[in-house]
Amino acid sequence: MSIDDPDDSAQVYLTEADVAILTGIVGHPYRMPTLPELCWAAGEHGRDLVKRRLNRLVEQGLVEEVTFEDGAPSPKLPDRFFATTDFGSHVLDRRLTPERQRALQESYAKLEKPDRILRYERAPRPPR
């Protein structure tokens, strides 16, 4: 937990864009999307805002960047992914019931995704 976080994880302030990013992570089949997947899932928030808010979520200790130790298995595959930290999972658990988290995953699975997003979604992920 970062030094400026409140004692009660339910008191962590999240913007609408933060919630879109976190629900994009929770809804993802591996709970570890790439930046393009998050930008697509966040929709109207735009890439620049998603990148700024994602960096802020990393600084707050809610999200972490996960990479392959030796780089991506292929230059054509993504090598950076984003996942919730233990603290981020705790914050989400306080705000979203397990049923709601499952519903997000089911909704994400039913979305019609463009081919480029499907390629990112199907890419191998590093171990955590």
ABEGO torsion letter per residue (X at the ends): XBAABBABAAABBBBAAAAAAAAAAAABAAGBBBAAAAAAAAEAAEAAAAAAAAAAAAAAGABBBBBBAAEBABAABBABBBBBBAAAAAAAAAABBAAAAAAAAAAAAABBBBAAAAAAAABBBBBX
